[in-house]
Amino acid sequence: MTVAEPKVSVIIPLKRINAYLHESLAHLRLQTYRRFDVYVITDGPEAFDEPGLDVKWLASGPVPPNIKRMMAAKASDAGIVALLDDDAYPTPGWLEAAVSHFADPQVIGVGGPAITPPADSPLQQASGAVYVSPLVSARYTYRYVAEAQRDVDDYPSCNLILRREPFLRHVGECLRYWPGEDTKLCLLLTKQGDRIVYDPRAAVFHHRRKLFWGHFRQVWNYAVHRGFFAKRYPETSLRPAYFVPSLFLLANVVFAALLPFSRLRSALLVLAAGYVLAVVGSAMWSRRSHLANPLLVSLGIYLTHLTYGLGFMLGLLHPELDH
């Protein structure tokens, strides 16, 4: 007896129709898995014909993407919802790879890498190169480049495919936070032993913010929420890697304070040289996947360390976070 293919609803939240949405819909038409529809949810009522796709258009008012996703999931009748950012577009095998895992009843979600598009500008490529550096993303580089399949307990909502009923059961508890709602959602989804699988075949291309301003604004938001979550949701956020940038920031302060002392200067400069060599080496290594200027990437890595370190400490001090 053949098991029926589960229906999937792809949910794309955005403020208003833009060029990235047209790009994403064009790539959705190329999916090898065909039993899906698409929910596009914008602030105000907008729509256009998209031949070859079953697109539902919703209007939400000016609310954050996490609320838009919940509204679209409630309107769907599919068993699976595929969360996709408006500035991302999927590879042809995206849904087919993800849906294959749901034959296992313990699998509650699937995530895949969000890769920098090859056509992104040099400043966007530089941002992507910063994220793929192990000096920045530590052991989480698989979120930005294809790596080995594994189970994960925390995954970004820019490319996250979930069973619809558990998503709706828990998403209401996560609406207070944006960004960061995906961290709490994944924690709730996996609490009873259910699995989220990372599959490199379930890949999307995700346009990056430009280095410097857009990139650092995004890093700052991530850091503040992660710092807050380190004390509120320690199960997945109280991890040593998240504290390293803050320690590095403090080390920079100590370095500047001790540098005037001649007896310490040589040792301090050796340490600084070691760091510089590691950063430049990482920037050169990133050229395997990103067409970015290594000097620009090196500066981006250093400033990302400082930005994240300060934001994380601020998040630790926050009594509560709102949107």
C-alpha positions as CSV (number, residue, x, y, z in Angstrom):
1,M,0.0,0.0,0.0
2,T,1.4,3.4,-1.0
3,V,1.6,6.0,1.7
4,A,0.1,9.3,0.5
5,E,2.6,12.2,0.2
6,P,1.9,14.8,3.0
7,K,0.7,18.2,1.9
8,V,3.1,21.1,2.7
9,S,2.3,24.8,3.0
10,V,5.2,27.1,2.3
11,I,4.8,30.3,4.4
12,I,6.5,33.5,3.4
13,P,6.0,36.6,5.6
14,L,6.9,40.0,4.4
15,K,5.9,43.7,4.7
16,R,5.1,44.2,1.1
17,I,5.7,42.5,-2.3
18,N,9.3,42.9,-3.4
19,A,11.7,41.5,-6.0
20,Y,13.0,38.8,-3.6
21,L,9.4,37.4,-3.4
22,H,9.2,37.1,-7.2
23,E,12.5,35.3,-7.1
24,S,11.4,32.9,-4.4
25,L,8.1,32.0,-6.1
26,A,10.0,31.4,-9.4
27,H,12.2,28.8,-7.6
28,L,9.2,27.3,-5.8
29,R,7.8,26.4,-9.3
30,L,10.9,24.2,-9.8
31,Q,10.4,22.0,-6.7
32,T,10.6,18.3,-7.4
33,Y,8.1,17.7,-4.6
34,R,4.7,18.9,-6.0
35,R,2.1,18.5,-3.2
36,F,2.4,22.0,-1.7
37,D,0.7,25.4,-1.7
38,V,2.2,28.8,-0.7
39,Y,0.9,31.3,1.8
40,V,2.2,34.9,1.2
41,I,1.3,37.2,4.1
42,T,1.9,40.9,3.8
43,D,1.0,43.9,5.9
44,G,-1.7,45.1,3.5
45,P,-3.8,43.4,0.9
46,E,-1.5,42.6,-2.1
47,A,-1.6,39.9,-4.8
48,F,-0.7,39.0,-8.3
49,D,-1.1,36.0,-10.5
50,E,1.6,33.3,-10.3
51,P,1.1,30.6,-13.0
52,G,2.0,27.1,-11.9
53,L,1.7,27.8,-8.2
54,D,-1.2,27.5,-5.7
55,V,-0.6,30.8,-3.9
56,K,-2.9,32.1,-1.1
57,W,-2.6,35.8,-0.3
58,L,-3.2,37.0,3.3
59,A,-3.0,40.5,4.9
60,S,-2.0,40.7,8.6
61,G,-1.5,44.4,9.3
62,P,1.9,45.7,10.6
63,V,2.9,42.8,12.8
64,P,6.2,40.9,13.1
65,P,7.0,37.8,10.9
66,N,6.4,35.4,13.7
67,I,2.8,36.5,14.0
68,K,2.4,36.3,10.3
69,R,3.6,32.7,10.2
70,M,1.1,31.7,12.9
71,M,-1.7,33.4,11.0
72,A,-0.8,31.6,7.8
73,A,-0.4,28.2,9.6
74,K,-3.9,28.6,11.1
75,A,-5.3,29.2,7.6
76,S,-3.5,26.1,6.2
77,D,-4.9,22.6,6.1
78,A,-1.5,21.0,5.4
79,G,0.2,18.6,7.8
80,I,3.5,20.3,7.4
81,V,4.5,24.0,7.2
82,A,7.7,25.2,5.6
83,L,8.9,28.5,7.0
84,L,10.8,30.6,4.4
85,D,12.1,34.1,4.8
86,D,11.0,36.5,2.0
87,D,14.7,37.1,1.0
88,A,15.4,33.4,0.6
89,Y,14.7,31.0,-2.3
90,P,14.9,27.2,-2.3
91,T,16.9,24.7,-4.2
92,P,14.8,22.4,-6.4
93,G,15.1,19.4,-4.0
94,W,14.3,21.5,-0.9
95,L,10.9,20.1,0.0
96,E,11.6,16.6,-1.3
97,A,14.6,16.3,1.0
98,A,12.8,17.7,4.0
99,V,9.5,15.7,3.6
100,S,11.4,12.4,3.4
101,H,12.3,12.7,7.1
102,F,8.7,13.0,8.3
103,A,8.1,9.3,7.7
104,D,9.8,8.9,11.1
105,P,7.1,9.9,13.7
106,Q,9.8,11.2,16.0
107,V,10.9,13.8,13.5
108,I,9.1,17.0,14.3
109,G,11.1,19.4,12.1
110,V,13.8,19.7,9.4
111,G,16.2,22.5,8.7
112,G,18.8,23.0,6.1
113,P,21.6,25.4,5.2
114,A,20.9,29.0,4.2
115,I,23.6,29.6,1.7
116,T,24.8,33.0,0.3
117,P,23.5,33.4,-3.3
118,P,26.4,33.5,-5.8
119,A,24.8,36.6,-7.4
120,D,24.9,38.6,-4.1
121,S,26.9,41.9,-4.1
122,P,30.5,42.0,-2.8
123,L,29.3,43.5,0.4
124,Q,26.7,40.8,0.9
125,Q,29.3,38.1,0.0
126,A,31.5,39.6,2.7
127,S,28.8,39.3,5.2
128,G,28.2,35.7,4.3
129,A,31.9,35.0,4.5
130,V,31.9,36.3,8.1
131,Y,29.1,34.0,9.0
132,V,30.8,30.9,7.6
133,S,34.0,31.6,9.6
134,P,34.4,29.1,12.5
135,L,35.8,32.1,14.4
136,V,32.3,33.6,14.2
137,S,29.9,30.7,14.1
138,A,32.0,28.2,16.0
139,R,30.4,24.8,15.5
140,Y,27.2,26.3,13.9
141,T,28.7,26.9,10.5
142,Y,26.4,24.2,9.1
143,R,23.7,26.8,9.2
144,Y,25.4,28.7,6.3
145,V,27.1,26.0,4.3
146,A,26.2,22.4,3.6
147,E,27.7,20.0,6.2
148,A,26.9,16.5,7.4
149,Q,23.4,15.5,8.4
150,R,22.8,15.7,12.2
151,D,20.1,16.3,14.8
152,V,19.8,19.8,16.1
153,D,17.9,21.4,19.0
154,D,17.9,25.1,17.8
155,Y,17.5,26.2,14.2
156,P,16.7,29.5,12.5
157,S,13.2,30.0,11.1
158,C,14.5,31.3,7.7
159,N,14.6,27.6,6.6
160,L,12.6,25.5,9.0
161,I,10.1,22.8,8.0
162,L,7.8,21.6,10.8
163,R,4.7,19.5,11.5
164,R,1.9,22.0,11.6
165,E,0.0,20.9,14.7
166,P,2.9,21.0,17.1
167,F,4.0,24.3,15.5
168,L,0.5,25.8,16.3
169,R,0.5,24.2,19.7
170,H,3.7,26.1,20.8
171,V,4.1,29.1,18.6
172,G,1.7,31.3,20.7
173,E,4.2,31.0,23.6
174,C,7.0,32.4,21.4
175,L,5.4,35.5,20.0
176,R,6.9,37.9,22.5
177,Y,10.3,37.6,20.9
178,W,11.5,38.7,17.5
179,P,14.1,37.7,16.6
180,G,14.8,34.7,18.8
181,E,11.3,33.2,18.7
182,D,12.8,30.2,16.8
183,T,15.1,29.4,19.7
184,K,12.2,29.1,22.2
185,L,10.0,27.3,19.6
186,C,12.7,24.6,18.9
187,L,13.2,24.2,22.7
188,L,9.4,23.6,23.2
189,L,9.2,21.3,20.2
190,T,12.1,19.0,21.3
191,K,11.3,19.0,25.0
192,Q,9.6,15.6,24.9
193,G,12.3,13.9,22.8
194,D,11.1,14.7,19.3
195,R,13.8,15.4,16.7
196,I,14.8,18.2,14.5
197,V,17.0,17.0,11.6
198,Y,19.5,19.1,9.8
199,D,19.7,17.9,6.2
200,P,22.2,19.6,3.8
201,R,20.0,18.7,0.9
202,A,17.1,20.9,2.2
203,A,19.0,24.0,1.3
204,V,17.9,27.5,0.4
205,F,19.8,30.5,-0.8
206,H,19.5,33.4,1.7
207,H,20.4,37.0,0.6
208,R,22.7,38.6,3.2
209,R,22.7,42.0,4.8
210,K,25.4,44.2,3.4
211,L,28.6,44.6,5.4
212,F,28.7,46.8,7.4
213,W,25.6,48.5,8.7
214,G,23.0,45.9,7.8
215,H,25.2,43.0,8.9
216,F,26.0,44.5,12.3
217,R,22.5,45.5,13.0
218,Q,21.5,41.9,12.5
219,V,24.4,40.6,14.6
220,W,23.4,43.0,17.4
221,N,19.8,41.8,17.4
222,Y,20.9,38.1,17.5
223,A,23.4,38.8,20.3
224,V,21.0,40.7,22.6
225,H,18.4,38.0,22.3
226,R,21.0,35.2,22.8
227,G,22.3,36.9,25.9
228,F,18.9,37.2,27.4
229,F,18.0,33.6,26.5
230,A,21.3,32.4,28.1
231,K,19.6,33.1,31.5
232,R,15.9,32.6,30.5
233,Y,16.3,29.4,28.4
234,P,19.7,27.9,29.4
235,E,18.9,24.5,27.9
236,T,20.0,25.7,24.5
237,S,21.5,29.1,25.0
238,L,23.8,28.8,28.1
239,R,26.7,27.4,26.0
240,P,30.3,28.4,26.2
241,A,30.6,29.5,22.5
242,Y,28.0,32.3,23.0
243,F,30.1,33.8,25.8
244,V,33.4,33.9,23.9
245,P,32.8,37.2,22.0
246,S,32.1,39.0,25.3
247,L,35.3,37.6,26.8
248,F,37.1,38.8,23.7
249,L,35.6,42.3,24.1
250,L,36.8,42.4,27.7
251,A,40.2,41.1,26.6
252,N,40.4,44.1,24.1
253,V,39.8,46.5,27.0
254,V,42.5,44.8,29.1
255,F,44.9,44.8,26.1
256,A,44.5,48.5,25.7
257,A,45.0,49.2,29.4
258,L,48.2,47.1,29.6
259,L,49.8,48.0,26.3
260,P,51.6,51.1,27.7
261,F,53.5,48.9,30.1
262,S,56.8,48.1,28.2
263,R,57.4,44.8,30.1
264,L,54.1,43.4,28.8
265,R,54.0,44.9,25.4
266,S,55.9,42.2,23.5
267,A,53.8,39.4,24.9
268,L,50.6,41.4,24.2
269,L,51.7,42.1,20.6
270,V,52.5,38.4,20.0
271,L,48.9,37.5,21.2
272,A,47.5,40.2,18.9
273,A,49.5,38.9,16.0
274,G,48.3,35.4,16.6
275,Y,44.7,36.6,16.5
276,V,45.3,38.6,13.3
277,L,46.8,35.6,11.6
278,A,43.9,33.4,12.6
279,V,41.3,36.0,11.3
280,V,43.1,36.5,8.0
281,G,43.5,32.8,7.6
282,S,39.8,32.3,8.2
283,A,39.0,35.1,5.7
284,M,41.2,33.4,3.0
285,W,39.6,30.0,3.7
286,S,36.1,31.6,3.2
287,R,37.0,32.3,-0.4
288,R,36.2,28.6,-1.1
289,S,32.5,29.5,-0.8
290,H,32.3,33.3,-1.1
291,L,33.7,35.8,-3.6
292,A,34.7,38.4,-0.9
293,N,37.7,40.6,-0.3
294,P,39.7,38.9,2.5
295,L,40.7,42.2,4.1
296,L,37.1,43.3,4.2
297,V,36.1,39.9,5.7
298,S,38.9,40.1,8.3
299,L,37.7,43.5,9.5
300,G,34.1,42.1,9.5
301,I,35.1,39.2,11.7
302,Y,36.8,41.4,14.2
303,L,34.0,43.9,14.4
304,T,31.4,41.1,14.5
305,H,33.2,39.7,17.6
306,L,33.0,43.1,19.3
307,T,29.4,43.8,18.3
308,Y,28.2,40.4,19.4
309,G,30.2,40.5,22.6
310,L,28.6,43.8,23.6
311,G,25.1,42.9,22.6
312,F,25.3,39.6,24.4
313,M,26.3,41.3,27.7
314,L,23.5,43.8,27.3
315,G,21.1,40.9,26.7
316,L,22.3,39.3,29.9
317,L,21.5,42.5,31.8
318,H,18.0,42.9,30.3
319,P,15.1,42.0,32.7
320,E,12.9,41.3,29.7
321,L,12.8,41.7,26.0
322,D,10.0,42.9,23.8
323,H,9.6,43.0,20.0
